[in-house]
Amino acid sequence: MRPSDSSPSTSRTGTLDLELLEDIDYRVALMQFGSALEQTFAIFINVLDVQPDGEVTNTGDAMHRAAQYVRRYCDPTYVVEPPFEAWEMELA
């Protein structure tokens, strides 16, 4: 697995969930206020499933949930389905 596919750095390269964020220039919005970027990373990491041997089993799911947050942040009319659970939003 390439690091760009499995780490929060994917938001810097514009590869969270291209279909969900296709027409949204989210990078500027995220960099404007640090808390949105921090929340995006928290969701990604909280959803990511890393096995004891280090294998990541759901990179796509984690990227999609983080992208849903970004989409909602940039487009208040977007409805996150399913709604975020408290554990997904938790900041460590």
Long-range contacts (C-beta under 8 A, 24 or more apart in sequence): 1-56, 1-59, 5-59, 6-56, 6-59, 8-40, 8-41, 8-44, 8-45, 8-66, 10-63, 11-37, 11-40, 11-41, 11-66, 11-70, 15-63, 16-40, 16-63, 16-64, 16-66, 16-67, 16-70, 17-63, 17-64, 17-66, 17-67, 17-68, 20-64, 20-67, 20-68, 20-71, 21-67, 21-70, 21-71, 24-70, 24-71, 24-74, 24-75, 26-70, 26-71, 26-73, 26-74, 29-70, 29-73, 29-74, 30-70, 30-73, 36-70, 36-73, 38-91, 39-69, 39-73, 39-89, 39-91, 40-66, 40-69, 40-70, 41-66, 42-89, 42-90, 42-91, 42-92, 43-69, 43-84, 43-88, 43-89, 45-92, 46-87, 46-88, 46-89, 46-90, 47-88
